[in-house]
Amino acid sequence: MMFSALTTLPGQAAAERLAAALEALGPFAIGHFEIEDGSGRFEVGAHFVDRPDEVALALLAAAHGARPFAVSEVPDVDWVAHVRRELPPVEAGRFFLYGSHDAHRVPEDRIALLIEASVAFGTGHHGTTLGCLRALDQFAEQSSAPRAIADVGTGTAVLAMAAARLWPEARIVASDIDPVAIETARANLQANGLEDRVETVTAAGFDHPSLAGPFDLVLANILKGPLIDLAPAVAAACAPGGHVILSGLLREQAPAVLAAYARMGINHLAAEEIGDWATLVLGRNGENGAFSGLAP
């Protein structure tokens, strides 16, 4: 039996300071991430082999302006293996995403992608990934084939692989700030026979020579804040007449993201909402604006 301790507090800087302070209590893992509800709050968590000192946790929470830690026992379960067994295949346009346990269910008339549940984001079940896959499917029907594609924040590389299947001649670069995600991406590329079709790099944003552009299509399925921060870099890397597909944001966050890209000359062409999530399709300088596969 292991133990987890979770709390929330406002602001990334405060979350980072609290996460650093937690190291003194000896957890085997610490993490923090933004809660995707538009509140600006972050969750900070730590995992322990033995029950943590709850008095010390309470003092840390008070000192950093966080809510009291919720401490709970966590059963020693291989959650990745459990999720792999439980996740059903995903159908998105012509794409069929499946785990190895569902290999017998792959239709002959679909673009099949083997994606195992893993520590990286992107099995296709989430509304953001699903929206991007649908956008790619419609984009392939209505626009000319892109010659160069960047998938920023690739996670499992599902979008990069989908693009590689759609456009066999395109140059594709998939990047992620997390080295573990890149390891997962490479494993998935190899499992799908696409390791020679997609270049993978560890990078923050476009901070890598392979991402200098120009790209005819830029994909970024991350979060609102990083999407807004990346707008100038996307504009610099996107070719004239190029397109951008963005997701990882809630519906109410879409206007702020659209405004940030409009200031860079990358304008809204189409959008789709799946549950609480939005996927956006944009065009550089409004060119090639005939894309209309998603709802306006």
N, C-alpha and C positions, 0 to 999 in steps of 0.2 A: 504494500500500500504506500502510495506517495501522497504529497500534500501540495495544494495550490493556494496562493494568496493573491487576491485580485482587488484592485481599487480603481477609482477614476478621479481625474482632476483636470482643470482647464489648462490648455496651452502645451505645445510640444516641448518647449524649453524646460518647463516645470516637470513634465513627464520624464525627460531625459535625466534631469538631476535626481529625481526619485529613483529611477532605475539604477543609476550609478550608486546611490546610497544603499540600495538593497544588497549589493555585492558583499557588504560586511556581514550579512546574516548567513552567508554560505549556501545559497541556492545552487542547483545544478543548471538552471536555465532562468533567464530574465528576458522579458520582452515588453514593448509598448507599441501601441498603434492608435490611430485616430478613429474614434467611433463615427461611423458613417451616417450620422443623423443631422448634420449641419450645425451641431451645437458647439463645435470647437473643443470638445472634451476628448481626453485620451484615456485609454485603459492601460494600466500598468500591472503586470503579473509576474510572479516568480513561482518556481516549482522546487520542492524540497524532498529529499529522501526521508527525513524525519520531520515530525511536527515542528514548525517554526516557533520562535519566541514571540508570542502574540503581544506581549507588552512592548517589546522592541518595535514590532510592526505598528502598533498604535502610536508610539512616539514619532516614528518616521512619517506616518500619515499626517499627524498634526503639524509637524515641522514643515511639511511641504504643501500644506493646504489641500490635502486629498481627503476623500471620504475614508472612513475606517475600512481596513482590509477585511475582506470576507475570506476566511480560511476554510477549506474543505478537503476531505479525503478524496483521492483519485485512484480508482482501481487500476491495477497494472494490466492494461489491455493494449494489444497492438491495434491502435485505432485506425492506422492506415489500412491494414489488412481487413479490418471490419468494414470500413467505408468502401473498399474495393468490392466486397461481396454485395453491398447493399445498393450501390449506385446503378440505376438503369441506364441504357444507352440514351444518347441525345440526338435528336434529329433537328437540323437547322438548315432549311433549304435543301440543297443537294448533299449536305454533309451528314455523316453518320459517325458519331463519336461513341466509342465503346471501350470497355475494359476487357482484359483477356478472358475473363469469365463469361463474356457474352460474344465471343468470336463466332459462335455458331449462328448468331442472329443477324449477321451483317448482310444487308440486301445487295444484290449484284448491280443494281442501277444507281448506287450512291457512291460518293467519295468517302471512303472509310478511313478514319484516323483512330489509331490505338492510343488511348490516353489513360494511363493508370492514375488512380488517386495517389497523391504524394504530398510532400511538404511544400511544394510550390503551388501557386494559385493558377487555376484554369483547367477544370475538367469539362467545361461546357454547360454545366448545370446552372450556374449562376446567371442571372438576367443580363449582366454586363457582357460576359463572354458569348452568351447566346445571341445578344443583339449585334455584336461585332461579326459573328459568323453569318447572320442573316444579311447584314450590310455588305459583307464581302460577296456573298452569293448574288445579290442584286447588282452590285457594282460590276461583277464579271459579265452580267447580261447586257448592261447598258453603256459601258465605257470601254475605251480601247485598252489593250493589255499594257499594264505598267512595265517599264523596263527595269526599275529599281524600287525596292520596297524596304522600309525600315519598320520593325516591330519593337517598339520601345517599352520596356517593362514586360518582357515576353512570358515570364512565369514558366509554364509547361511547354511553351512554344506552340501552343495549339493554333494561334492565328498565323504564325509564320508557316506552319505546315499546311494549313488550309490554303494560304497564298501560293505555296510551292506546288500544290496539286492543281490549282487553277491556272497558274502561269508558269509552265515548266522552263521557259527561257529567261525568266526574270532573275536578276540578282537580288538576293534577300539577305538582310542582316537582322539578327535578333539579339537584343541586348537586355540586360537586367543588372540592377545595382547589387543584387544578392548572388554571391558565387554558388550557393546551394541551388538556387533556381536555375542557373546556367548548367549545372551538372544534371539536373532533372531534364532540362530542355534537350541537352545532348543525348541523354538516354532515350527520350521519346523520339527524337529524330532518327536515331539508329534503329529503334524498334519499327519505325515506319519506312525504313530504307531511304531516308531523306538527309542523311548526315552530310552528303556531298552537295546538297542543294541550298543549305542555309548556313551562313556564317554566324557563329555565336560569339559574343564578346561580353565581358563584365565591364559595365560602365554606368556612371550616373548621368542620366539624360543622354545627350549626344556627345559626351566627353570621351570620344574615341576616334582615331583617324578613319576607321571604317564607316563611321556615321557622318562623315563630312557632307555627304550628298553630292549632287542633287538627287532626291527621291521623287518618283512620280506618285507614290502612295506611302503615307505615314500612318501607322497604327499605334495607338497608345491606349491601353486599357488599364488605367492606374487609379488615381484619386483626384478629386477636385483641385486641391492645393498644388500638387505636382503638375497637373495638366495646365493650370494657369501659369505656373513658373516656367514651364517649358515652351510657352507660346512663342517667344522670340527665337528660340533655337529651332522650333519646328518651322517657323517662317523662313529661317536662313537655310534650312536643309531641304525644304519643299520646292520642287521645280515649278516654274511658271506653268499654269494649267494643271498642276498636280492636285491631289486630293488627300484629305485627312479623315480618318475614322477614329473617334474618341469615345471612350466609355470609362466606367468605374465611378460614375457620379449619379447622385440621386436626381430625380426630376427637377426638384426645386433649385438644384445647383447648376442646371444647364444654362440659364441666362448669364450667369457670371462667367462661365467658361466661354460661351459664345462671344460675349463682349470682349474678353481678353484676346481672342483670335481675330475678331473683326478689326481690332486696333492694329493688327499685324498684316491686314490685307487678306485674311483667310476667312471666307464668309460662309454662312450657314446655307446648306443646300437641302438637307433632309434630316429627319430624326425618327426614332422609334422608342416607345416606352414599353418596358416589360416589367409589370409590377411597379415597384418604387424606383426603378432604374431607367436611365436614359442612355441611348446611343446616338451620337451625332455624326453626320457626314458633312464635311466642309470642302470648299474649293479655293485654291489660291487665286486671289484677285477676282473671285467670282467667275473665273473661266471654266469651261467645260461644265456649265451649270445645268446640263440636261438630266442629271441623275435625279430620279424621282421614285425610286423603288420603295422608299420608306415614307411614313406619314410626314407631312410638312410640320 
